[in-house]
């Protein structure tokens, strides 16, 4: 899998083939509400940073997402690919 780069100039296929590939990779056993849950958490962290929160205060919560995804994996509500995605492995 190609890494997700949220830039249509760098990845013109972001909203097409890249999104489709990642959806297929993480969809094999991942509950839809889990994907929404993690996405919402990421958006909140981004919002905090955009509003001027210090990165040092937000960083532990970013790192905590790894443990939350790993825990969800042990409960078998997320597929292995989403765990790799959050850990930066493709």
Secondary structure, DSSP 8 states (H G I E B T S, - for coil): -----S-TTT-TTIIIIIHHHHHHHHTTT--HHHHHHHHHHHHHHHHHHHTT--HHHHHHHHHHHHHHHHHHHHTTSS-HHHHHHHTT--
